[in-house]
Amino acid sequence: RLAAPDRERQTLNWIQKQTALTEIIALNRVGKTLVYSIADQLLNHKEFIEKSHLEKEYVKEFEQAREQFEPMMTSAGNQVYLKKLPCDDGARVLALSEEKKQKEEAMDRLQEDRFIEDLTRLQKSVRKRNIVKLPKVSQKTGRLMERYPAVARYYDVNIAENENEAGDITWSKKPLRRERSSLTGCYVIQTSHKDLSACEIWELYHTLTKVEYAFRKQGDVLFASLFRP
């Protein structure tokens, strides 16, 4: 955790930024875009950025997170596992959140169940010869893939052709789907503050995220009142 003087400086810094933003909003009363731009500048949010696309670079590390990462219990009772790694312009913190994992798994299951149910209905229609024209079956399959993009990309869907007619529809999971399961609940935080510990980086990032959310909500309330007829 941060030493007392450091915590005081951090707290004072946030109070000053919040006060400055409040004054700017009150004085300017201009477009929402400008207020949000000011908020981003005041928060220096670029110093702590979540790099979700970097997860795939650390699949092996995340698979061993519970055994090899540093465990931390949040104030909300959420178990998090952290590992700090150096990078060229600072540091990266690999994070596995049990709460995030549970939420993502629930969303994945719901989307996947619906995707499979719709595919199964289409498959039955083809097998019963209710729909046989290949262009029509291909169109319906494509629409399903578009409806569930987050899940469909992890599946190979094949249409068996028979003299320009669809004979059957089958599907299988890609190996990438198994990789996605390993990364569920995982994310990467990149920061220029390489002198901080993994726990400090995680805490500061999530504090800044909450402050940013509060600023945006404050802006929504302000402009709702300003432009109410």
JODA-V17919 format. One line per field, one symbol per residue. ss: DSSP state (~ for helix, > for strand, _ for the rest). A space follows every 10 residues. Layout:
BEGIN
ss = ???
END
This chain:
BEGIN
ss = ___~~~~~~~ ~~~~~~~~~~ ~~~~~~~~__ _~~~~~~~~~ ~~~_~~~>>> _~~~~~~~~~ ~~~_~~~~_> >>>_____>> >>>>>>>__> >>>>>>>~~~ ~~~~~~~~~~ ~~~~~~~~~~ ~~~~~~~___ __>~~~~~~~ ~~~~~~~_~~ ~~__>>>>>> >___>>>>>> >>>_~~~~~~ ~~~__>>>>> >______~~~ ~~~~~~~~~~ ~~~~~~~~~~ ~~~~~~___
END
